[in-house]
Amino acid sequence: MSFIKHIMIVRNAGAELFLLMVVVVCLIDAAPCGTALAPSGDRALSELQHTSWTAREGLPGSIQALAQTTDGYLWVGTANGLCRFDGVNFEPFEPSSGGRFPGHIVESLLAMPDGGLFVGFRNAGAALLTNEKVTTYVDASGMEQSTVRKLALGLDGTVWAATSRGLFRLTGQHWQRVGEDWGYSSSRAQAVFVDRGGTLWVAGDDSIVFLPPEQIRFLPTDENIVEVDQITLLCFITVRSSQLRAASDCFLFQENATGPPLTLRVWAVTW
């Protein structure tokens, strides 16, 4: 497996969009991109309608996470709790029945195919919200006191949680900590992501590791990291040459390290 990375320093939101598009264009020069980042047709960004919402419209605090469930609601995780947005109004959300959330500060969200919503909290683990009923799961390895930074759903239905106390997977009604028996040695997990092929990517203490589908041991990459905020699918390209014929996923690693306000790193992961 080979890794091709492009590092860009971004200083404001406008530059972020510009630099990301530059990276994608560079990749397109070598191979077609299956997911376009630019608007459809020939319209410029300035020709599209933009709407913003702030505290004046009811947004209760800084946004930590976003997810949309199958009923169409947009859920917003904030430092002041969970909010539900119907396209017009923000509504601070508390379950009307079936228990209470184990925490208040929302760090991560994961919408489930059946309409449920996993909510990850700061220093309080995670809970599943289904039809306004809260479900928490048995844990004996620190999940309930951890900060759940990111959540991801595997193609086999496994829920993975990147937390301040390690990497966890939900098996039945229990959270299981993933450790040395899986080839995962980091004391924490900063971010987690499942790509379209089912490979699980995890940012650990100081490196990125991955778990191919139907495997039970993580494999290393040779990339060193400091602080990673998220792993996100950026585009899908196909690389063809006399030496290589492979599908490639491009990932965005957003690093919150000392120095520049924001560092964007784009990987083209080929296999």
ABEGO torsion letter per residue (X at the ends): XBBBBBBBBBABAAAAAAAAAAAAAAAAAABBBABBABBBEABBAAABBBBBBBAAAGBABBBABBBBBAAGBBBBBBAAEBBBBAGABBBBBBBABGEBBABABBABBBBBAAGBBBBBBBGAEBBBBBGGBBBBBBBAAGAAABBBABBBBBAAGBBBBBBAAEBBBBBEABBBBBBAAAGBABABBABBBBBAAGBBBBBBAABBBBBBBGBABBBBBABBBBBBABBBBABBBBBBBAABBBBBBBBBBBBBBBEBABBBBBBBBBX
